[in-house]
Amino acid sequence: MALELPDLPYPMDALADLGMSEETLHYHHDLHHKAYVDNGNKLIAGTEWENRPLEEIVRGTFNPDACEQNGIFNNVAQHWNHTQFWQMMAPGENKKIPGELEARLKDAFGSVDAFKEEFIRQGGAQFGSGWVWLVAEKDGTLKVTRTPNGVNPLVFDQTALLGCDVWEHSYYIDYRNKRPAYLENFVNRLVNWENVAERLASA
């Protein structure tokens, strides 16, 4: 089963009023994400991974001892990451955090604002390219983590509840080098909290 570029779950201009422009989404989805899919398909062709499920390929090609991951992992993991990322955002102002999710965030971080501050801090602290995540551990503990390049929670047996891409292609058109401003806008205006709550409920 070949890797396929998913459609965005909203129009290309749907997030423009929320701080993510149509131009950014065009470059990010139609060019960057598509490149991961195309390269991933070329790299897995004729290998043991060619017809395997996406998450199995991500887990199976990750090398925890390597300073740099192999090409299959880099492209396939980034395909998985971006597929989640599009779903983790939604159009519309004043999105509310569902009650159970809000309670869990307060239990884990002290308050929702404290969670947001930690998410922004961790994302800003990621040196170079990577991702910042809200994850659920196997025991249900919530925490904020950051990963380099395409590494993601799957390879650590964590459930990704929320993730934000901090590669420059995700924010440079709209924010130039102001990554903290991009992250602040993400957690305050772009997050699809219903999607996060659904992920938590199934963790």
N, C-alpha and C positions, 0 to 999 in steps of 0.2 A: 504494500500500500504506500504510494508515494506521499511525501509531505505536500500539503496544500496550504496556500496562503488564504487565511480566513478573511471574509469580508469584515469591515468594521461594523460594530453593532449599532452604529448611528451614522448620520451623514457626515461627510468630510468637514463640513463647516460647523458642526453641532457644538463644538467646544470653544469656538472662537471668542464668544463673549465671556468665557470663563478662564481665559488666559492661555489657551493652546490653539494657535492659529491653524487655519486650513492649510497654509503652506507647510507648517511643521508636520501635520498629519500626512500630507501628501508625501513629503520626503521620507518620513519615518516609516509609514506603512507601505506605500507603493514602491519605494526604492530600497530602504534598509531591510525591512522585514522580508520583502520579496527576495533580496539577495541571499539572506540566510536560508530560505526555503530552496532556492535554486542550487546554491552551493551544497546544501545538505543532501539533496537528491543526487547530485553528481558524485558526492563522496561515498554515499552508502550503496550506490549501484554496484551489483556484483559481489557485495560483502555479506556477511552473516546478518547484518542489520537491515538489509534492504526491505523486508516485509514485516518488520517487527513493530509493535506499538511504540508510539512516540516516547512515552515515559520510560519504557524499557530501554530504548536506545540511550536516553539521557543518563539513566543510572548505570547502564552497562559500559558506556564509553568513558565515564569519569575516572580519572586517576588521582586518588587523594594524595599521592606522593610526588606528583609532578608539579614543577614550578609553572609550566605552561601546558595547557591541555591540548589534546589532538584536534585536528580539524573537524572531524565528525562531531565530537562533543561541542566544540565552540559554536558551530552553525546550528545543530539540532537543539541544543539547550537554549540558544537565543531565539529560535523559533518558538519553543515552549514558553519562554519568558514573555515574549511579545504577545503571544496569543492570550495569556493571562492579563497582561497589562491593559489591552484594549477593553477587556471585560470589567476591569477594576475601576474604570472611569465611566461617567454618564453625564449627559446634558442636564440642564436644569439647575436653578439656584436653590439655596436653602435646603440642601439635602439633610435629612435627619438620620441620626444613628439609631438603629433599632435598640429597644430596651435591653435585651439580653446581652448584646454586643457592648453597649455602653457600660453595663454593670461589670462585664469581664475586663474591660479596659481600665475601669476604676480600681478593680481588685488588683490588677497586675501592675499598674503604673501610678496609682494614687488619684489620678483624674484624667479626663480625656485630654485636657490641655497638656498635661505632663507627657502623655503618650505622644502627642503631636510634636512637642519639643524634642523628645528623644528621637523620633523618626527623622525630623529635620537635621538634628545634630549628627546622627549616624550617616545619613545620606551625604551631608556636607563633608564628613570626615573620610569618606571613601576616596582613597588616593587613586587618581586616574579613572578609568572606566569601570562600571559595575552597576550594582543594584542595591537598594535598601528594601528590607522586608519586615512586615509584621508576620510572625510565624506562630504556629501552635506546635509545641513539643508533643511527643507521644503521651506524656502524662497530663496533657491539657494546659501546661504552663504557656502563657503568652510572653513573647519577648521580641524585641527589635534587633535585627541582625543586618549586616552588610556583607556583600560578596563581590569578589573581583570579576571583571569581564562577564562571561555568561554563566558562571557558577550560580546555582539556585538551591532552594531548600529541599528539592527532591532528593538530592544526593546525600543529604544529612538526615533523611527520614523525618523531615518536618513538613507540616502542612502550610503552604503559602496562603496566607489570608489577604495580604495586601503587599504589592510590590511597586516600586517606582524606579524607572530607568534613569540612571544618572550618567549615562554616556552623553557626551556633548551633543550628539545629533538629536537628542530628545528635547533639548532646551535652548540651543544656541541661537536659533532664528528669533525666538521670542524674548530671551533673557540674556543673550550674549554670555558672559562668564559668570553671571550671578546665580549660581546653583542654589544657594539658600533661598533666594526669592522664588525660584521655580518650585522648590520643595514645599515652601510655605503655601504657595498657591495650590499645589497639588492636594495637600491634606485638608485645606480649608474650602476648596471650591470644586475640585474635580472628582473626588473619590465617590465611587458607587457603593455606599455603605450597605445597601441591601445585598449586594454581591458578596461583600466581606462577611456579613452575617450568615449568609447561606453556606459559605466555606467553613465558617466556624461550627455551624450546626452539624455539618457532615464530617468534621475532623475526627 
